[in-house]
Amino acid sequence: AELWCGLGISCYINREPEKAIKLLSDYIGIEPKLEKPATLGGAVVLQIAAHLATQFGTSSEVRAHLEAQLAWVADHGVVKVLNMPDNFYGGKVSQFDRQVARWKHEATCPSAVF
């Protein structure tokens, strides 16, 4: 599932919307059955799927993804930004972890829904 989600987001970033929407739609279908969702699953995947549906002009899918994103945020709350310095309490935070945290925060904050 992590790979499926990651490939979908990679296709989205690399401007391959047809591949991205297929992979992300498949992932969205299986996410509720997973013990642990993908790192960029949840609100992030739903926000990207809504954006892709907007590009394809499928307003019913846009609405469904946005409603699912809002429901996810209502269930899980806003994800806090991981913005601590390295070696804080002896731990090391990678730049990738910070970027993922920011992306999750942006997908769950009140201004996220476009």
C-alpha positions as CSV (number, residue, x, y, z in Angstrom):
1,A,0.0,0.0,0.0
2,E,2.9,2.4,0.8
3,L,4.3,1.8,-2.6
4,W,1.0,2.2,-4.3
5,C,0.4,5.5,-2.6
6,G,4.0,6.7,-3.2
7,L,3.8,5.8,-6.9
8,G,0.5,7.7,-7.3
9,I,2.0,10.8,-5.6
10,S,5.1,10.5,-7.7
11,C,3.0,10.4,-10.9
12,Y,1.1,13.4,-9.7
13,I,4.3,15.3,-9.0
14,N,5.7,14.3,-12.4
15,R,2.6,15.5,-14.2
16,E,1.2,12.1,-15.2
17,P,-2.4,12.7,-14.1
18,E,-4.0,9.6,-15.7
19,K,-1.6,7.2,-13.9
20,A,-1.8,9.2,-10.7
21,I,-5.6,9.2,-10.4
22,K,-5.7,5.4,-11.2
23,L,-3.1,4.6,-8.5
24,L,-4.5,7.0,-5.9
25,S,-8.1,5.8,-6.5
26,D,-7.0,2.2,-6.0
27,Y,-5.2,3.2,-2.8
28,I,-8.1,5.2,-1.5
29,G,-10.3,2.1,-1.9
30,I,-8.0,-0.1,0.2
31,E,-6.9,2.5,2.8
32,P,-9.8,1.9,5.3
33,K,-8.8,-1.8,5.4
34,L,-5.2,-1.1,6.3
35,E,-3.8,-1.4,9.9
36,K,-1.5,1.6,9.2
37,P,-2.1,4.0,6.3
38,A,0.7,5.1,4.0
39,T,2.9,8.0,5.2
40,L,1.2,10.4,2.7
41,G,-2.2,8.7,2.9
42,G,-5.2,10.1,4.6
43,A,-6.0,13.8,3.9
44,V,-3.0,14.2,1.6
45,V,-4.1,11.5,-0.8
46,L,-7.7,12.8,-0.8
47,Q,-6.5,16.4,-1.4
48,I,-4.4,15.3,-4.4
49,A,-7.2,13.1,-5.7
50,A,-9.6,16.1,-5.5
51,H,-7.1,18.2,-7.4
52,L,-6.7,15.6,-10.1
53,A,-10.5,15.2,-10.4
54,T,-10.6,19.0,-10.9
55,Q,-8.2,18.7,-13.8
56,F,-10.4,16.0,-15.4
57,G,-13.5,18.0,-14.8
58,T,-15.4,15.4,-12.8
59,S,-17.1,17.6,-10.2
60,S,-18.9,14.7,-8.5
61,E,-15.5,13.1,-7.7
62,V,-14.1,16.4,-6.6
63,R,-16.9,16.7,-4.1
64,A,-16.6,13.1,-2.9
65,H,-12.8,13.5,-2.3
66,L,-13.2,16.9,-0.5
67,E,-16.0,15.5,1.7
68,A,-13.8,12.5,2.5
69,Q,-10.9,14.9,3.3
70,L,-13.1,16.9,5.6
71,A,-14.3,13.8,7.3
72,W,-10.7,12.6,7.8
73,V,-9.8,15.9,9.3
74,A,-12.8,15.8,11.6
75,D,-11.8,12.3,12.8
76,H,-8.1,12.8,13.1
77,G,-7.6,16.5,13.6
78,V,-5.0,18.8,12.2
79,V,-1.5,17.3,11.8
80,K,1.1,19.4,13.6
81,V,4.2,20.5,11.7
82,L,7.3,18.6,12.7
83,N,9.6,21.7,13.0
84,M,12.1,20.8,15.6
85,P,15.8,21.1,15.3
86,D,18.2,18.2,15.0
87,N,19.3,16.5,18.2
88,F,16.2,17.8,20.1
89,Y,16.0,15.4,23.0
90,G,18.8,13.4,21.4
91,G,16.8,12.7,18.2
92,K,17.5,13.6,14.6
93,V,14.8,14.8,12.3
94,S,15.5,14.5,8.6
95,Q,14.6,17.1,6.0
96,F,12.2,14.5,4.4
97,D,10.4,14.0,7.7
98,R,9.9,17.8,8.0
99,Q,8.6,18.0,4.4
100,V,6.1,15.1,5.0
101,A,4.9,16.8,8.2
102,R,4.4,20.1,6.4
103,W,2.4,18.4,3.6
104,K,0.2,16.6,6.1
105,H,-0.4,19.8,8.0
106,E,-1.3,21.7,4.8
107,A,-3.8,18.9,3.9
108,T,-5.5,19.1,7.3
109,C,-5.5,22.8,8.2
110,P,-8.7,24.8,7.7
111,S,-7.3,26.6,4.6
112,A,-6.5,23.3,2.9
113,V,-9.8,22.8,1.1
114,F,-9.7,24.7,-2.1
